[in-house]
């Protein structure tokens, strides 16, 4: 009897010691993570705004409303406005085909969709230079008909499409695979046609994942540098997107202007992250 | 509306799931497709609905060949095993869906839809639940919503795919009675798929037993139960003890046990005998060649019946025997004792058929 009590006490102290130990471990790990995040995320972010406002707000705003800067902002928004809807539609179509039909070569297709993630964006850009530039017959044909894709806005749009096309379908495929086709079948047996089934049954079931994919796609479309840099030709005020314009300004030692534009991109990124957080919450709630 | 299935075959990845199925279902009949899982019964139902296409054969509704027409044109009500309710819609909207998606000319007015849905909610006894979402309902309630949704378009054919498969035993029993009752009031031609023989026998006018993509037997529940066409069916519907022996000159012999088999008088062939667990008379100390001597291994009481596992003294095979509690009390036997089992009824099949 006594020995049982004894061992009970000793095991209890052991548990306490364990929990103290794990508390120390826990807090030290958490602080390491926090310090890391602070150094590598918060400090640079503050630095951007600090540098941008170094010479006062009037310089900040004048460097933003400077024509080339405005043109780059406009171009970036135009690219995003075209690329995001196109890739959202394509992503839905792709996920639909992958999850609702079975056919030969499906696995190859699923692997191919990830290609833009695994290939360096610079190579992505080069592919389009080779395809539409004067090195290829097709490119020369286009030029002879005064269709200029490379070093022009269409080239930037195509390169951005290439880089961002997996985002939406990557979000949708696992979800749609999980949901199966039974709700769609039910809709068909109730006399609905394919369009009605898509808008009334499929879309409501995937809407949060779709928004989420669109947000990620949008963030990348705005921020893409590598592929766009290769195809754009860096024509100031014409083919410079925001990231390219920032690089140009920086290389020319216009630090305040560079950081001012960078601060706008950072703001867009922060808004995107906040939206993403909200979406994630909704997705979790709707899946429960 | 009558349903005619003519020479339907279907192959999935080199596996033939349906082999030349022929079945006619007259208007207003409630038919159960009964079979073990993987027998092809669900595929057949989906082919009738138009959710899948047969490789060969025809599907005919009331004389109209609909083999190549789309699900939408067949206008069948289909109830899925896992309900397949639209999660993003209320119960009311789920039921109204089939009416709302109709082309404008055929669509009833808003107030007509409301009336119809309310009538259906009353029919499935879910009046207070119209504004709830499917996730807020129990399994049994969801399945009733699924039924109401299928009935909303007033189909002349209702197809149910293991409709009660995902529910617990008590709810399943309730819904079974309710479905039977519903069928009597609506009289829509119905096919329902199940692997539960009790369910099939209780609900259906006619039972179709499917095994390995073929129809093994068709008949009323009584016919199928009393006269199983082959050993598979005997084994499948209700538990049975299986005896492998020889049929010779009007007798079936297995080990030291023999019984009359007057249908097979001539040559000696291999045969199978089946005895239902409740077709035994248990006696103490009454050995003979028409009895089986066995040792009691386990005794389990399940509600009003007592189930005994006994081991044959000659072949050491284990038999299942069921007697009612009263008999068991009078018999006064215990684990480890020897008893003599006299079968009241033995069903004998020659072995050359599929077994």
Boltz contact constraints between the chains, C-beta under 6 A:
constraints:
  - contact:
      token1: [A, 182]
      token2: [B, 80]
      max_distance: 6.0
  - contact:
      token1: [A, 182]
      token2: [B, 84]
      max_distance: 6.0
  - contact:
      token1: [A, 183]
      token2: [B, 84]
      max_distance: 6.0
  - contact:
      token1: [A, 185]
      token2: [B, 51]
      max_distance: 6.0
  - contact:
      token1: [A, 186]
      token2: [B, 84]
      max_distance: 6.0
  - contact:
      token1: [A, 188]
      token2: [B, 71]
      max_distance: 6.0
  - contact:
      token1: [A, 188]
      token2: [B, 72]
      max_distance: 6.0
  - contact:
      token1: [A, 189]
      token2: [B, 71]
      max_distance: 6.0
  - contact:
      token1: [A, 189]
      token2: [B, 78]
      max_distance: 6.0
  - contact:
      token1: [A, 190]
      token2: [B, 97]
      max_distance: 6.0
  - contact:
      token1: [A, 190]
      token2: [B, 98]
      max_distance: 6.0
  - contact:
      token1: [A, 191]
      token2: [B, 72]
      max_distance: 6.0
  - contact:
      token1: [A, 191]
      token2: [B, 98]
      max_distance: 6.0
  - contact:
      token1: [A, 191]
      token2: [B, 101]
      max_distance: 6.0
  - contact:
      token1: [A, 192]
      token2: [B, 101]
      max_distance: 6.0
  - contact:
      token1: [A, 196]
      token2: [B, 101]
      max_distance: 6.0
  - contact:
      token1: [A, 201]
      token2: [B, 86]
      max_distance: 6.0
  - contact:
      token1: [A, 204]
      token2: [B, 88]
      max_distance: 6.0
